[in-house]
Amino acid sequence: MLLNVGVYDLYHLSFSRDATRVKALVYITFILETLQTLLSTKTIFDAFVYGFLAPNLSSLDHIGNLWFVVPILGGSVACISQTFYAYRITVIGRYFKGAKYAAGIIALLALAQMAGAIAIGVEMFQAKLFSRFVDSKVKLTVGFWNGGGALCDIIIAISMTYLLLSSSNNGIQDTRQIVQRLVRLTIETGSLTACIAILNIVLTMLPGEPTYYQTTANVLSKMYANTMLVVLNSRMRFGQGYQGSQAEGFRYNESNSTQLIFSNTGKDMWHSVELST
């Protein structure tokens, strides 16, 4: 529900001028998350409704289609979100020599965590039951999956913070305020997804092999999708004296120039301040 509001009620209506590639990432993420929700609902219904009516309590041990829903779809959403940030870093940091290297490392880590997610999906498919799933090999793969994702999120937060602050040193006051808000959001969202990924590793490593890890593994992709939408929608601001919403933030055009945009959608007036060193 929250993602639906973020995609249509906020992003689609307020930022129709975003570059096609950015809108494509948002809508692809929304489709993947919708598919994940539908398939997860079916699995939960089979276990907690049909399983109890049978009664067949062993249904709680069945992995079902979760091998595809949680790691593979979740890893794909995380990869999209992380590569999106890598793209932002290359655009914002076009005057910084190290920005492309940081973006390259982020992209590699994003692909690595997705590879780990696919490997977990294969192991879940082969195990069939949760009671047969967690072993030393699986724990190593989970560490590769979530460890790579957490490291990627930390690098994103550090790189984005440095580039945004460096780019706004000589900017006007309104620009600095916008950048400060974006920095705060970047740190908060990056820290949140990294903490959940690390928590999933910890819960998987618990002795006795409890299935507490199912909670964090299921919500991880939701956090990636919603945090990406939060950052994009943070450009929108409502103020008095305007017929519509006032949106501000980064706009990516085909020439790869990055601008802080002040937009009054009601009057269709635009004013831009280009970020530069």
C-alpha positions in Angstrom: 0.0 0.0 0.0 2.8 2.4 0.9 4.6 1.6 -2.3 1.5 2.2 -4.3 1.1 5.6 -2.8 4.7 6.4 -3.3 4.7 5.4 -7.0 1.4 6.7 -8.3 0.1 9.4 -5.9 3.5 11.0 -5.4 6.1 10.1 -8.0 3.9 9.5 -11.1 1.9 12.7 -10.6 4.6 15.0 -9.5 7.7 14.0 -11.4 6.5 13.1 -14.9 9.5 15.1 -16.3 12.1 12.7 -14.9 14.3 11.0 -17.4 12.9 7.9 -19.0 15.6 5.7 -17.5 14.7 6.8 -14.0 11.0 6.3 -14.5 11.7 2.8 -15.9 13.6 1.8 -12.8 10.7 3.0 -10.6 8.0 1.2 -12.5 10.1 -2.0 -12.9 10.7 -2.0 -9.1 6.9 -1.5 -8.6 6.1 -4.5 -10.8 8.6 -6.7 -9.1 7.4 -5.7 -5.7 3.7 -6.3 -6.7 4.6 -9.8 -8.0 6.5 -10.6 -4.8 3.5 -9.5 -2.7 1.1 -11.6 -4.7 3.3 -14.8 -4.6 4.1 -14.3 -0.9 0.4 -14.0 -0.1 -0.3 -17.3 -1.9 2.4 -19.1 0.1 1.2 -17.6 3.4 -2.4 -18.6 2.5 -1.4 -22.1 1.7 0.5 -22.5 5.0 -1.8 -20.7 7.5 -5.2 -21.4 5.9 -5.2 -24.6 3.9 -2.5 -26.1 6.2 -4.6 -25.5 9.4 -7.9 -26.6 7.8 -6.5 -29.9 6.6 -5.0 -30.0 9.4 -1.4 -30.3 8.2 1.0 -28.5 10.4 3.9 -29.7 8.3 2.9 -27.1 5.7 4.6 -24.5 7.9 7.9 -26.2 7.0 7.3 -26.0 3.2 9.3 -23.4 1.4 6.9 -23.3 -1.5 7.6 -20.5 -4.0 9.6 -18.5 -1.4 12.8 -19.7 -3.0 11.9 -17.3 -5.9 9.9 -14.7 -4.0 12.3 -13.7 -1.2 15.9 -14.0 -2.4 15.7 -13.8 -6.2 13.0 -11.1 -6.5 14.4 -9.3 -3.4 17.9 -9.4 -4.7 16.7 -8.0 -8.1 15.0 -5.1 -6.4 18.1 -4.4 -4.2 20.3 -4.5 -7.3 18.0 -2.0 -9.1 18.1 0.4 -6.2 21.8 0.2 -5.7 22.7 0.6 -9.4 20.3 3.6 -9.4 22.5 5.2 -6.8 25.6 4.2 -8.7 24.1 6.1 -11.7 23.4 9.2 -9.5 27.0 9.2 -8.2 28.4 9.2 -11.7 26.1 12.1 -12.7 26.6 14.2 -9.5 30.3 13.4 -9.3 31.2 14.1 -13.0 33.8 16.6 -11.8 35.3 14.3 -9.2 37.9 11.8 -10.4 37.0 9.1 -7.8 33.2 9.2 -8.4 33.3 6.7 -11.3 35.5 4.3 -9.3 33.1 4.5 -6.4 30.1 3.9 -8.8 31.9 1.0 -10.4 32.5 -0.6 -6.9 28.9 -0.1 -6.0 27.7 -1.7 -9.3 30.0 -4.7 -8.7 28.8 -5.2 -5.2 25.2 -4.8 -6.4 25.8 -7.6 -8.9 27.6 -9.7 -6.3 24.7 -9.5 -3.8 22.3 -10.4 -6.6 24.5 -13.4 -7.4 24.4 -14.4 -3.8 20.6 -14.0 -3.7 20.2 -16.3 -6.8 22.5 -18.9 -5.1 20.3 -18.8 -2.0 17.2 -19.2 -4.2 18.7 -22.3 -5.8 19.6 -23.8 -2.3 16.1 -23.1 -1.0 14.6 -24.8 -4.1 16.7 -27.9 -3.6 16.0 -28.0 0.2 12.2 -27.9 -0.2 11.8 -27.6 3.6 13.0 -25.0 6.0 14.2 -27.7 8.4 16.6 -28.9 5.7 17.7 -25.4 4.6 20.1 -23.8 7.0 23.5 -25.4 7.1 27.1 -24.1 7.0 27.0 -23.7 3.2 23.8 -21.7 3.3 25.2 -19.4 6.1 28.2 -18.7 4.0 26.0 -17.8 1.0 23.7 -15.6 3.2 26.8 -13.8 4.4 27.9 -13.2 0.8 24.4 -12.0 -0.2 23.6 -9.7 2.7 27.2 -8.8 3.5 27.7 -7.6 0.0 24.4 -5.6 0.1 25.3 -4.0 3.5 28.8 -3.0 2.3 27.2 -1.6 -0.9 24.7 0.5 1.1 27.5 1.9 3.3 29.6 2.9 0.3 26.6 4.6 -1.3 25.8 6.6 1.9 29.4 7.8 2.2 29.9 8.6 -1.5 26.5 10.4 -1.9 27.1 12.4 1.3 30.6 13.5 0.2 29.5 14.4 -3.3 26.4 16.3 -2.3 28.2 18.3 0.3 31.1 19.1 -2.0 28.8 20.1 -4.8 26.8 22.6 -2.7 29.7 24.4 -1.0 29.3 27.5 -3.2 25.6 27.2 -3.7 22.8 29.6 -2.6 21.1 29.1 0.7 18.0 27.3 -0.7 20.2 24.9 -2.6 22.2 24.1 0.5 19.1 23.4 2.5 17.9 21.0 -0.2 21.2 19.2 -0.3 21.3 18.9 3.5 17.9 17.2 3.4 19.1 14.8 0.7 22.2 14.0 2.7 20.1 13.2 5.8 17.8 11.0 3.7 20.8 9.2 2.1 22.4 8.4 5.4 19.2 7.3 7.0 18.0 5.1 4.2 21.4 3.6 3.6 21.9 2.9 7.3 18.4 1.3 7.5 18.9 -1.1 4.7 22.4 -2.0 5.8 21.2 -2.7 9.3 18.4 -5.0 8.1 20.9 -6.9 5.9 23.3 -7.3 8.8 20.5 -8.4 11.1 19.4 -11.0 8.6 23.0 -12.5 8.7 22.9 -12.5 12.5 19.5 -14.3 12.7 20.7 -16.9 10.2 23.8 -17.6 12.3 21.8 -18.2 15.5 22.4 -21.6 17.2 19.6 -24.1 17.0 18.7 -22.9 13.5 15.5 -20.9 14.4 13.6 -19.4 11.4 13.6 -15.8 12.7 15.5 -14.8 9.6 12.4 -15.2 7.5 11.1 -11.8 8.8 14.1 -9.7 7.9 14.6 -11.6 4.6 11.0 -10.8 3.6 11.1 -7.1 4.4 14.5 -6.3 3.0 13.4 -5.8 -0.6 10.4 -3.7 0.6 12.9 -1.4 2.4 15.0 -1.0 -0.7 12.0 -0.2 -2.9 10.5 2.3 -0.4 13.8 4.0 0.5 14.5 4.6 -3.2 11.0 6.1 -3.6 11.5 8.2 -0.4 14.6 9.8 -1.8 13.0 10.5 -5.2 9.8 11.9 -3.6 11.7 14.0 -1.1 12.0 16.5 -3.9 8.3 17.4 -3.5 7.4 20.2 -1.2 4.0 21.8 -0.5 3.8 25.5 0.2 1.3 28.3 0.5 0.5 30.4 -2.4 0.9 27.7 -5.1 -1.8 26.0 -7.1 0.0 22.7 -7.0 2.9 21.0 -5.4 6.4 22.4 -5.5 8.9 19.9 -6.4 12.6 20.3 -6.2 15.6 17.9 -6.6 17.7 16.3 -9.2 16.7 16.1 -12.8 18.7 13.9 -15.2 18.6 14.9 -18.8 20.1 13.3 -21.9 23.2 15.5 -21.7 23.9 14.0 -18.2 23.8 17.4 -16.6 22.7 17.4 -12.9 20.5 20.2 -11.7 18.7 21.1 -8.6 15.2 21.9 -9.8 12.6 24.3 -8.3 9.3 23.6 -9.9 5.8 24.9 -9.4 3.7 22.3 -11.1 0.6 24.4 -10.9 2.1 27.2 -13.0 4.5 25.0 -14.9 7.4 27.3 -14.0 11.0 26.0 -13.7 14.1 27.4 -12.2 17.3 25.4 -12.1 20.5 25.7 -10.2 23.3 23.5 -11.6 25.4 21.7 -9.1 29.1 22.4 -9.7 32.4 22.4 -7.8 
